[in-house]
Amino acid sequence: MKELLDLLDERVTSLCREVDALRQENTQLRQDLTEKTGPLAEENAALKEALAQERNARETAASRIDSLLQRLTKHLPE
């Protein structure tokens, strides 16, 4: 019976070490992920801003073109 308890004790100790190692690895992986995705998030934000500016510029250009076409249409003989 003592041998079984000793074996159980060893196994529990081993599992606890394994859990600790996995937690440490998980922490390291999360840190690595944060370090790698941080710059990507910044680049993504910059690209979204550039896209929004481009869309705004296109909408402004389209609006001006529509206005010019309306002016031309009013001045053309029917």
C-alpha positions as CSV (number, residue, x, y, z in Angstrom):
1,M,0.0,0.0,0.0
2,K,2.9,2.4,0.8
3,E,4.4,1.8,-2.6
4,L,1.1,2.7,-4.3
5,L,0.9,5.9,-2.3
6,D,4.5,6.7,-3.0
7,L,3.9,6.1,-6.7
8,L,0.7,8.3,-6.6
9,D,2.7,11.0,-4.8
10,E,5.4,10.9,-7.5
11,R,2.8,11.0,-10.2
12,V,1.0,14.0,-8.7
13,T,4.3,15.8,-8.2
14,S,5.2,15.1,-11.8
15,L,1.8,16.3,-13.1
16,C,2.2,19.5,-11.0
17,R,5.6,20.2,-12.6
18,E,4.1,19.5,-16.0
19,V,1.2,21.9,-15.3
20,D,3.7,24.6,-14.1
21,A,5.8,24.1,-17.3
22,L,2.7,24.4,-19.5
23,R,1.6,27.5,-17.7
24,Q,5.0,29.0,-18.2
25,E,5.0,28.1,-21.9
26,N,1.5,29.5,-22.3
27,T,2.6,32.8,-20.7
28,Q,5.6,32.9,-23.0
29,L,3.5,32.2,-26.1
30,R,1.0,34.9,-25.1
31,Q,3.9,37.3,-24.7
32,D,5.3,36.4,-28.1
33,L,1.9,36.7,-29.7
34,T,1.5,40.2,-28.2
35,E,4.9,41.3,-29.4
36,K,4.2,40.1,-32.9
37,T,0.6,41.3,-33.2
38,G,1.3,44.7,-31.7
39,P,3.1,46.1,-34.8
40,L,0.5,44.4,-37.1
41,A,-2.3,46.1,-35.2
42,E,-0.6,49.4,-35.6
43,E,-0.1,48.8,-39.3
44,N,-3.7,47.7,-39.7
45,A,-4.9,50.9,-38.0
46,A,-2.8,53.0,-40.3
47,L,-4.1,51.1,-43.4
48,K,-7.7,51.5,-42.3
49,E,-7.1,55.3,-41.9
50,A,-5.5,55.5,-45.3
51,L,-8.4,53.5,-46.8
52,A,-10.9,55.9,-45.1
53,Q,-9.0,58.9,-46.5
54,E,-9.0,57.3,-50.0
55,R,-12.7,56.6,-49.8
56,N,-13.3,60.2,-48.7
57,A,-11.2,61.5,-51.6
58,R,-13.1,59.4,-54.1
59,E,-16.5,60.5,-52.7
60,T,-15.4,64.1,-52.9
61,A,-14.2,63.6,-56.5
62,A,-17.4,61.9,-57.5
63,S,-19.5,64.6,-56.0
64,R,-17.5,67.3,-57.8
65,I,-17.8,65.3,-61.1
66,D,-21.6,65.1,-60.6
67,S,-21.8,68.8,-60.0
68,L,-19.8,69.5,-63.1
69,L,-22.0,67.2,-65.2
70,Q,-25.1,68.9,-63.9
71,R,-23.6,72.3,-64.8
72,L,-22.8,71.1,-68.3
73,T,-26.3,69.5,-68.7
74,K,-27.9,72.8,-67.8
75,H,-25.9,74.8,-70.3
76,L,-26.3,72.3,-73.3
77,P,-29.1,72.9,-75.7
78,E,-31.8,70.4,-75.7
